[in-house]
Structures are given as C-alpha cells and as structure tokens.
C-alpha cells in the first residue's frame, strides 16, 4: 500500500460540504472517493486536511489516501482529472511517507474571506463572495483584527456543534491580512488550526466593526468573553475559500 497525497480545488456551490453525508447528499469526499475507487478498483478512503462546510470553496485542499497501485503520481493526477466532475480539479499528486496524514500533519492553514463591497451585486461572483453594499472602514477592521493574532481561546468565534462541544478551543492565529482590490476586500487568516465556522464568525464580526455597528475596541472584549453570543452573525459560506495548507 502506498500513501498518496493530492492537492485539489473545488467550487463548493453545489456541494453539501466536504464530508460524506448519511442522507446521500452530494459532497466533495463522496465524488472523490467514487472516482478513486474506480481508478484503483478497490475501496478508497480519502482524508482531507479539514472539512469545509456547504457552499465553501477550496483552492488548495490537501487529501491523503492509501492505495495498492503501481501508477505514477502524474498518471493518477491525469486519471482523476479525466473522471472527476467539472467543479473538482487536481493540482498535484505525489507519494508521501507512510506516516503522513492530511489532517494530523498540518502545521498551518490559510483561509480567505472575500467581500464584494459596492452598491450593486455581481452576476459572475454571486457564489464566490459575500455581497455587502454599505460603506466599510477597512482601517478599523485592520485594527480590530490585530488583537486576534497570537495564541488565544477563540471560543467566542466557534459555532455550536455537539460533536465538537468538548474539544479545546485554543488556537494560534499567525497572520491576518485585510486588503482591498478594486471592489473586493480579502480577509486572509493563517492559523495552526480553526474551530467550527471560526473564520466566518470572525468575518461577520469584522463586517460589523467596518460598518460602524460595533466599536473597534469591542473585539478584545469579545475574545476575552469566550462566549459565542458576544460575537456577531456568521458571514455567508460563499465568501470563504481554503487557500493553502503547510506541513
């Protein structure tokens, strides 16, 4: 059995997230495992670096799996791209050491949250951005984001999930970059790990600060409270994209 690693991108618009669902909904994992099992003529279990929610996209999702095959990595990449649906593509395939694990070997991940900040919506970006037609003060958003950098308990930004309720909520945010490109505002967050809907909850709170609904100095208080009710609404899924993973 060989341990293989692939890097994929996908448009999450038509998926019920990464993870296979009991009700049979369309998922990235389900589509990928079906094609892998067809190529290798054996059941294949695909493990991702992290689970993305329904509607969330990825440019650099990393997946590992084990297969009994003599195919070269480039042949695997080509076979996958010839059989996968149009909303999933494989950037790279390579063989890795036996102890590599797409989820547990991660050192850091970077997510991007994108806001379309203008008075009219976009037909072409409607499933890729969060449309926000009101003025935003990016300087205030940047100042508020600074207090999130470092090792903190991010419980205030974790959405409730009974399966994750007892997990520890301390994470290290290494970098937050907020930049404007034309009508687009990108919020890039790099951390050693993320809680459930953490990036979208941070983005929703930064939107409230940027719009003036919330004072800039409220962010440290929210972080210290360790209470989800203190942060603002979860930002829409379509604005979120997993950009890259480092091991």
PADO-457034 format. One record per residue: residue in one letter; x, y, z of N, C-alpha, C, O in turn. Coordinates in steps of 0.1 Angstrom, whole numbers, always signed. Atoms other than C-alpha are relative to their C-alpha. Layout:
% PADO-457034
resn; n_east; n_north; n_up; ca_east; ca_north; ca_up; c_east; c_north; c_up; o_east; o_north; o_up
A; X; Y; Z; X; Y; Z; X; Y; Z; X; Y; Z
...
% end
This chain:
% PADO-457034
resn; n_east; n_north; n_up; ca_east; ca_north; ca_up; c_east; c_north; c_up; o_east; o_north; o_up
X; +9; -12; +0; +0; +0; +0; +9; +12; +0; +18; +14; +8
X; -7; -12; +1; +13; +34; -10; -8; +11; +6; -20; +11; +5
X; +7; -11; -5; +5; +66; +8; +1; +12; -10; +12; +16; -13
X; +1; -10; +11; -6; +93; -17; -6; +13; +5; -16; +12; +13
X; +5; -13; -4; -12; +130; -13; -4; +7; -13; +3; +8; -23
X; +4; -8; +11; -32; +151; -37; -5; +14; +5; -10; +15; +16
X; +4; -13; -3; -39; +188; -38; -11; +4; -10; -9; +3; -22
X; +11; -2; +9; -73; +198; -52; -7; +14; +3; -5; +20; +13
X; +8; -12; -2; -95; +228; -58; -14; -4; -4; -17; -13; -11
X; +14; +3; +3; -133; +228; -59; -9; +13; +2; -6; +21; +11
X; +10; -10; -2; -162; +251; -63; -11; -6; +9; -18; -16; +5
X; +9; +6; -10; -183; +244; -32; -15; +3; -2; -23; -2; +6
X; +14; -4; +2; -215; +259; -46; -11; -11; +0; -21; -9; +5
X; +10; +11; +2; -232; +226; -55; +3; -12; +9; -2; -23; +7
X; -4; +10; -9; -217; +206; -26; -6; +2; +14; -7; +14; +18
X; +3; -1; -14; -230; +199; +9; +12; -2; +8; +12; -10; +18
X; -13; +0; -7; -195; +204; +21; +9; -11; -4; +7; -18; -14
X; -10; +10; +3; -165; +181; +21; -5; -14; +4; -4; -24; -4
X; +2; +13; -6; -177; +152; +43; -12; -7; -5; -22; -1; -7
X; +11; +9; +4; -198; +123; +31; -12; +1; +10; -9; +0; +22
X; +12; -1; -8; -234; +126; +44; -8; -13; +0; -8; -20; -10
X; +8; +12; -2; -256; +98; +57; -12; +0; -10; -16; -11; -14
X; +12; -1; +8; -285; +110; +36; +3; -1; -15; -6; -1; -24
X; -4; +2; +13; -265; +107; +4; +1; +13; -8; +1; +13; -21
X; -1; -12; +7; -262; +144; -4; +14; +1; -8; +23; -7; -5
X; -13; -1; +8; -235; +154; -30; +11; +7; +9; +9; +18; +13
X; -11; -5; -8; -202; +160; -12; +13; -2; -8; +14; -10; -17
X; -13; +1; +7; -166; +165; -24; +6; -13; +3; +11; -20; -6
X; -6; +12; -4; -154; +135; -4; -7; -12; -8; -1; -21; -13
X; +8; +11; +7; -182; +113; -20; +4; -1; -14; +6; -12; -19
X; -4; +0; +14; -173; +124; -55; +14; -6; -2; +17; -14; -11
X; -14; +4; +2; -136; +119; -50; +2; -15; +3; +9; -21; -4
X; -2; +14; -3; -138; +85; -33; -6; -9; -10; +0; -20; -13
X; +6; +8; +11; -161; +72; -60; +10; -1; -12; +11; -12; -18
X; -10; +1; +11; -135; +81; -87; +12; -7; +4; +18; -15; -4
X; -12; +7; -4; -105; +69; -67; -3; -15; +0; +6; -23; -4
X; +3; +14; +0; -122; +36; -61; -2; -6; -14; +2; -18; -16
X; +2; +5; +14; -130; +33; -98; +14; -2; -6; +17; -11; -13
X; -13; +0; +6; -94; +41; -108; +8; -12; +5; +15; -19; -2
X; -8; +10; -6; -78; +17; -83; -7; -14; +2; +0; -24; +6
X; +7; +13; -1; -105; -10; -84; +0; -6; +14; +1; -18; +16
X; +0; +4; -14; -106; -11; -46; -6; +12; +8; -5; +23; +4
X; +6; -11; -8; -124; +9; -18; +11; +9; +5; +21; +5; +10
X; -10; -10; -4; -105; +41; -11; -7; +10; +10; -18; +15; +8
X; +4; -9; -10; -109; +63; +20; +8; +13; -2; +21; +12; +0
X; -7; -13; +2; -100; +100; +13; +0; +8; +13; -11; +10; +19
X; -1; -8; -12; -88; +121; +43; +5; +14; -4; +15; +16; -10
X; -3; -14; +4; -88; +159; +39; +7; +7; +12; +6; +2; +24
X; -7; -7; -11; -67; +184; +59; -10; +6; +9; -7; +9; +21
X; +10; -6; -8; -100; +198; +71; -13; -1; -7; -13; -1; -20
X; +13; +1; +7; -137; +197; +64; -6; +14; -3; -6; +23; +6
X; +6; -13; +4; -153; +226; +45; -15; -2; +1; -20; -13; -2
X; +15; +1; -1; -190; +234; +50; -6; +2; -14; +0; +5; -24
X; +8; -1; +12; -217; +235; +24; +2; +14; -6; +1; +24; +2
X; -2; -13; +6; -210; +263; -1; +13; +6; +1; +16; +16; -6
X; -14; -5; -1; -174; +268; +9; +9; -6; -10; +8; -17; -14
X; -9; +4; +11; -147; +267; -18; +14; -4; +5; +17; -2; +17
X; -14; +3; -3; -111; +255; -19; +9; +1; -12; +5; -3; -23
X; -10; -1; +11; -81; +263; -40; +12; -9; +3; +19; -13; -6
X; -11; +8; -4; -56; +242; -20; -3; -10; +10; +4; -12; +20
X; +4; +11; -9; -74; +214; -2; +10; -12; -2; +12; -16; -13
X; -9; +11; +0; -50; +186; +7; -7; -13; +4; -13; -13; +15
X; +6; +13; -3; -61; +150; +7; +10; -11; -1; +18; -12; -10
X; -9; +11; +1; -43; +118; +15; -8; -13; +0; -19; -13; +5
X; +7; +13; +1; -53; +82; +8; +11; -11; -2; +22; -8; -7
X; -9; +12; +3; -37; +47; +6; -6; -9; -11; -18; -11; -11
X; +5; +9; +11; -39; +25; -24; +11; -9; -4; +23; -6; -4
X; -9; +10; +5; -23; -6; -38; +1; +2; -15; -8; -3; -23
X; -1; -3; +14; -11; +6; -72; +14; +2; -4; +23; +6; +4
X; -13; -3; +6; +19; +10; -95; -1; +13; -8; +10; +16; -14
X; +1; -12; +8; +6; +41; -111; +9; +11; +5; +11; +13; +17
X; -8; -11; -4; +29; +71; -111; -9; +12; +4; -21; +13; -1
X; +8; -11; -5; +17; +103; -94; -7; +8; -11; -18; +12; -11
X; +5; -7; +11; +13; +121; -127; -12; -7; -7; -21; -1; -12
X; +11; +8; +6; -8; +93; -141; -13; +0; +9; -24; +0; +3
X; +11; -1; -9; -30; +94; -110; -7; +14; -2; -19; +14; -2
X; +6; -14; +2; -35; +132; -114; -8; +0; -13; -19; +5; -13
X; +7; -1; +13; -44; +128; -151; -13; -9; +0; -23; -5; -5
X; +12; +8; -1; -68; +99; -144; -11; +6; +8; -23; +6; +4
X; +10; -6; -8; -86; +118; -117; -6; +12; -7; -18; +13; -7
X; +5; -12; +7; -89; +150; -138; -9; -4; -12; -18; +4; -16
X; +8; +5; +11; -104; +129; -166; -13; -5; +4; -23; -6; -4
X; +12; +6; -5; -131; +114; -144; -8; +8; +10; -20; +6; +11
X; +7; -8; -10; -139; +140; -118; -10; +10; -6; -8; +13; -18
X; +9; -10; +6; -168; +164; -123; +7; +13; -2; +18; +16; +3
X; -7; -13; +3; -161; +199; -136; +3; +9; +12; +11; +18; +10
X; -2; -9; -11; -163; +215; -102; +11; -5; +10; +12; +0; +21
X; -12; +5; -8; -133; +195; -88; +12; -2; -10; +10; -8; -20
X; -12; +2; +8; -98; +196; -102; +12; -3; +9; +13; +2; +20
X; -12; +4; -8; -65; +180; -90; +12; +8; -5; +16; +8; -17
X; -11; -8; +4; -35; +204; -90; +13; -9; +0; +21; -7; -9
X; -12; +8; -2; -9; +178; -79; -3; -13; +6; -12; -14; +15
X; +0; +13; -7; -4; +142; -69; +14; -4; +3; +23; -3; -6
X; -13; +4; -3; +26; +128; -51; +0; -11; +10; -10; -12; +18
X; -1; +10; -10; +37; +99; -30; +7; +6; +12; +17; +13; +11
X; -6; -6; -12; +45; +107; +6; +4; -11; +10; +0; -23; +8
X; -5; +10; -10; +60; +89; +37; -13; -6; +6; -24; -1; +6
X; +11; +8; -6; +38; +63; +54; -7; +7; +12; -18; +4; +14
X; +6; -7; -12; +33; +85; +85; -7; +13; -4; -12; +20; +5
X; +7; -13; +4; +19; +115; +65; -15; -2; +1; -20; -12; -3
X; +15; +0; -2; -17; +123; +74; -5; +14; -4; +0; +24; +2
X; +4; -13; +5; -35; +151; +56; -6; +9; +11; -4; +21; +10
X; +6; -8; -11; -53; +162; +88; +10; +2; +11; +12; +13; +15
X; -8; -1; -13; -29; +154; +117; +14; +6; -3; +21; +9; +7
X; -13; -5; +3; +3; +165; +99; +1; +15; -3; +11; +21; -5
X; +1; -15; +3; -9; +201; +93; +7; +9; +10; +6; +7; +22
X; -6; -10; -8; +12; +229; +106; -7; +14; +0; -8; +21; +10
X; +8; -12; +1; -9; +258; +93; -8; +0; -12; -5; -6; -22
X; +9; -2; +12; -38; +267; +70; -3; +14; -1; -3; +22; +8
X; +4; -13; +3; -48; +298; +53; -14; +0; -7; -16; -6; -17
X; +13; -2; +6; -84; +308; +46; -1; +14; -4; +4; +23; +2
X; +3; -14; +5; -96; +338; +26; -15; +2; +1; -23; -7; -4
X; +14; -4; +0; -129; +355; +32; -1; +12; -9; +6; +22; -7
X; +1; -11; +10; -139; +378; +3; -14; +7; +0; -24; +0; +0
X; +12; -8; +0; -164; +406; +4; +0; +9; -13; +9; +15; -16
X; +2; -9; +12; -178; +424; -27; -7; +12; +6; -18; +12; +10
X; +5; -12; -7; -182; +459; -13; -2; +12; -11; +6; +20; -13
X; +5; -10; +9; -201; +480; -38; -15; +1; +0; -21; -8; +7
X; +15; -2; -1; -237; +492; -44; -8; -10; -7; -20; -12; -5
X; +8; +10; +8; -247; +465; -69; +7; -13; +0; +19; -14; +1
X; -5; +14; +0; -243; +427; -69; +7; -4; -13; +5; +3; -23
X; -6; +5; +12; -223; +407; -93; -6; -13; -5; -8; -22; +3
X; +6; +12; +6; -238; +381; -116; +11; -11; +0; +8; -23; +3
X; -11; +9; +2; -204; +364; -121; +7; -5; +13; +13; -15; +14
X; -6; +4; -12; -192; +364; -85; -10; -4; +11; -6; -5; +23
X; +10; +2; -10; -225; +356; -68; +2; -12; +10; -2; -11; +21
X; -3; +12; -8; -213; +322; -55; +14; +0; +6; +18; -10; +11
X; -14; -1; -4; -178; +334; -47; +3; +10; +11; +14; +10; +17
X; -3; -11; -9; -182; +364; -25; -12; +3; +9; -23; -2; +7
X; +11; -6; -8; -202; +380; +3; -3; +14; -5; +6; +23; -4
X; +4; -13; +5; -221; +409; -12; -4; +9; +12; -13; +6; +19
X; +3; -9; -11; -221; +439; +12; +0; +14; -7; +11; +20; -10
X; +1; -13; +8; -234; +472; -4; +2; +13; +8; +0; +23; +3
X; -1; -12; -8; -227; +495; +25; +15; +4; +3; +23; -5; +1
X; -14; -4; -2; -195; +515; +33; +7; -8; +11; +0; -11; +21
X; -8; +7; -10; -168; +497; +52; +13; +8; +3; +20; +12; -6
X; -13; -7; -4; -139; +513; +72; +10; -11; +2; +11; -18; +12
X; -10; +11; +0; -110; +489; +64; +10; +3; +11; +15; -7; +17
X; -9; -3; -11; -87; +507; +88; -4; -5; +14; +3; -11; +21
X; +6; +5; -13; -110; +499; +117; +0; -15; +0; +2; -21; +11
X; +0; +15; +1; -113; +463; +105; +14; -5; +3; +16; -15; +10
X; -14; +4; -3; -75; +460; +105; +4; +2; +14; +11; -7; +20
X; -3; -2; -14; -71; +475; +139; -7; -11; +9; +0; -16; +19
X; +7; +10; -8; -97; +451; +153; +6; -14; -1; +6; -22; +8
X; -6; +13; +2; -81; +421; +137; +13; -2; +7; +17; -14; +10
X; -13; +1; -6; -47; +428; +152; -1; -8; +14; +9; -15; +17
X; +1; +6; -13; -59; +417; +187; -2; -15; -1; -1; -22; +9
X; +2; +15; +1; -67; +382; +173; +12; -8; -3; +13; -20; -2
X; -13; +7; +3; -31; +375; +163; +6; -5; +13; +7; +2; +23
X; -7; +7; -12; -13; +351; +187; -8; -12; +5; -18; -16; -2
X; +7; +12; -5; -24; +322; +208; -11; +4; +10; -8; +11; +21
X; +12; -4; -8; -59; +327; +223; -10; -11; +0; -10; -21; -7
X; +12; +9; +0; -90; +309; +233; -11; +7; -9; -16; +18; -6
X; +9; -6; +10; -113; +315; +203; -14; -5; +1; -22; -6; -8
X; +13; +6; -2; -144; +300; +219; -12; +10; -5; -22; +5; -9
X; +11; -10; +4; -164; +333; +211; -3; -1; -15; -13; +4; -19
X; +2; +1; +15; -159; +325; +174; -3; -14; -5; -2; -17; -17
X; +4; +14; +3; -169; +288; +175; -15; -1; -1; -21; +1; +9
X; +14; +3; +1; -203; +279; +162; -2; -13; +8; +6; -22; +8
X; +3; +11; -8; -220; +253; +183; -2; -13; -8; -9; -13; -19
X; +1; +13; +6; -217; +217; +173; +1; -11; +11; +12; -11; +17
X; -2; +9; -11; -224; +189; +198; +11; -10; -1; +16; -15; +9
X; -11; +9; +2; -197; +167; +182; +13; +7; +4; +23; +0; +6
X; -13; -7; -3; -171; +194; +189; -1; +7; +13; +9; +14; +17
X; +2; -8; -12; -185; +208; +222; +11; -1; +10; +14; +9; +17
X; -10; +2; -11; -158; +193; +244; +14; +2; -4; +23; -1; +4
X; -14; -2; +4; -128; +200; +223; +6; +13; +4; -2; +23; +7
X; -6; -12; -5; -103; +226; +234; +0; +10; -11; +0; +7; -23
X; +3; -11; +10; -107; +260; +217; +11; +10; -1; +9; +21; -6
X; -12; -9; +1; -72; +275; +219; +7; -3; -13; +9; -14; -17
X; -7; +1; +13; -56; +282; +185; +10; +12; -1; +9; +22; +7
X; -10; -11; +2; -27; +303; +173; -2; +6; -14; +0; -1; -24
X; +1; -7; +13; -35; +328; +146; +13; +7; -3; +18; +16; +5
X; -14; -5; +3; -2; +336; +129; +0; +13; -8; +9; +22; -7
X; +0; -12; +8; -13; +363; +105; -15; +3; -5; -22; -6; -8
X; +13; -4; +6; -44; +383; +94; +3; +12; -9; +9; +22; -4
X; -3; -11; +9; -41; +404; +63; -14; +4; -7; -21; -5; -12
X; +12; -5; +6; -70; +426; +51; +4; +9; -11; +10; +20; -8
X; -5; -8; +11; -65; +440; +17; -12; +3; -10; -21; -5; -11
X; +11; -4; +9; -87; +458; -9; +6; -1; -14; +17; +4; -17
X; -4; +1; +14; -85; +450; -46; -13; +4; -8; -22; -4; -11
X; +12; -5; +7; -110; +472; -65; -12; +0; +9; -11; +6; +20
X; +12; +1; -8; -144; +464; -52; +0; -12; +10; -9; -14; +18
X; -1; +12; -8; -132; +433; -34; +9; +3; +13; +19; +9; +12
X; -8; +0; -12; -120; +431; +2; +3; -14; +4; -6; -22; +6
X; -4; +13; -3; -100; +400; +11; +5; +0; +15; +13; +8; +19
X; -4; +2; -13; -96; +388; +47; +8; -13; +0; +1; -24; +0
X; -8; +12; +0; -67; +363; +48; +4; -3; +14; +11; +5; +21
X; -3; +4; -14; -63; +344; +81; +8; -13; +0; +4; -23; -6
X; -9; +12; -1; -34; +319; +88; +1; -4; +14; +3; +4; +23
X; -1; +5; -13; -35; +297; +118; +4; -14; +1; +5; -21; -10
X; -4; +14; -1; -23; +264; +132; -13; -9; +0; -11; -22; -1
X; +13; +7; +1; -60; +253; +132; -12; +9; +2; -10; +21; +6
X; +12; -9; -1; -95; +266; +131; -12; -8; +7; -13; -20; +5
X; +12; +6; -6; -127; +260; +151; -11; +0; -10; -10; +6; -21
X; +11; +2; +9; -160; +252; +135; -6; +14; -3; -11; +22; +6
X; +4; -13; +5; -170; +283; +115; +7; +12; +5; +2; +23; +5
X; -8; -11; -7; -143; +304; +132; +2; +11; -10; +1; +23; -6
X; -3; -11; +9; -133; +323; +101; -12; +8; -4; -12; +20; -5
X; +13; -7; +3; -169; +331; +91; -5; +9; +12; -11; +19; +9
X; +5; -8; -11; -177; +343; +126; +9; +12; +3; +5; +23; +7
X; -9; -12; -1; -146; +365; +127; -3; +10; -11; -4; +22; -9
X; +3; -9; +12; -155; +379; +92; -13; +7; +3; -14; +19; +0
X; +13; -6; -3; -191; +386; +104; +2; +11; +10; -4; +22; +10
X; -3; -10; -10; -177; +405; +134; +8; +12; -5; +5; +23; -2
X; -8; -10; +7; -152; +424; +113; -9; +9; -9; -7; +21; -10
X; +10; -7; +8; -181; +434; +90; -8; +10; +9; -10; +21; +5
X; +8; -9; -10; -200; +448; +120; +9; +12; +4; +4; +23; +6
X; -9; -11; -4; -169; +468; +130; +2; +9; -12; +2; +22; -10
X; -2; -8; +12; -162; +480; +95; -11; +9; -4; -10; +20; -9
X; +12; -8; +3; -198; +492; +91; -4; +10; +11; -13; +18; +9
X; +3; -9; -11; -198; +510; +124; -11; -5; +9; -14; +2; +19
X; +10; +6; -9; -223; +487; +140; +6; -4; +14; -2; -5; +24
X; -7; +5; -12; -197; +477; +166; +13; +8; +1; +20; +10; -9
X; -12; -8; -2; -169; +498; +181; +12; -9; -2; +12; -21; +0
X; -13; +7; +3; -133; +488; +171; +5; -7; +13; +10; -18; +12
X; -6; +5; -13; -123; +483; +208; -9; -12; +6; -6; -17; +17
X; +8; +10; -5; -151; +457; +212; +6; -14; -3; +3; -24; +4
X; -6; +13; +4; -130; +429; +195; +7; -7; +12; +5; -19; +14
X; -7; +6; -12; -107; +423; +226; -10; -5; +10; -8; -15; +17
X; +10; +4; -10; -138; +421; +248; -7; -13; -4; -10; -21; +4
X; +6; +13; +6; -154; +395; +225; +9; -12; +2; +4; -22; +7
X; -10; +11; -1; -123; +374; +225; +1; -4; +15; +2; -16; +17
X; -1; +3; -14; -120; +376; +263; -12; -7; +6; -11; -14; +15
X; +12; +5; -6; -156; +367; +269; -2; -15; -1; -8; -21; +7
X; +1; +14; +3; -153; +332; +254; -14; -5; +0; -18; -15; +5
X; +15; +3; +1; -190; +333; +246; -4; +4; -14; -3; +15; -18
X; +4; -2; +14; -203; +329; +211; -11; +12; -2; -11; +18; -12
X; +10; -10; +0; -232; +353; +219; +5; +14; -1; -2; +23; -5
X; -6; -13; +0; -208; +382; +222; +4; +4; -14; +5; +16; -17
X; -4; -4; +14; -196; +380; +185; -12; +1; -9; -24; -2; -5
X; +11; -3; +9; -217; +389; +155; -4; -12; -8; +2; -23; -7
X; +6; +10; +8; -236; +369; +129; +11; -7; -8; +21; -1; -12
X; -9; +7; +9; -218; +342; +109; -1; +5; -14; -12; +6; -20
X; +0; -4; +14; -208; +355; +75; -4; -11; -10; -1; -23; -7
X; +5; +10; +10; -223; +337; +44; +12; -9; -5; +23; -5; -6
X; -10; +10; +4; -205; +305; +33; +7; +3; -13; +19; +0; -15
X; -6; -2; +13; -199; +316; -3; +12; +9; -1; +19; +8; -11
X; -12; -8; +0; -173; +341; +7; +13; -6; +4; +23; +0; +3
X; -11; +6; -6; -150; +316; +22; +7; -10; -9; +0; -18; -17
X; -8; +9; +8; -122; +297; +5; +13; -5; +7; +20; +4; +13
X; -13; +5; -6; -94; +274; +18; +10; +2; -11; +10; -4; -21
X; -10; -4; +10; -64; +288; +1; +12; -9; +0; +17; -14; -11
X; -12; +8; +0; -34; +267; +12; +2; -7; +14; -4; -3; +24
X; -4; +8; -12; -20; +242; +37; +15; -2; +0; +21; -5; -10
X; -14; +3; -2; +15; +238; +51; +2; -11; +9; -5; -13; +19
X; -4; +12; -9; +31; +207; +66; +14; +1; +4; +19; -8; +11
% end
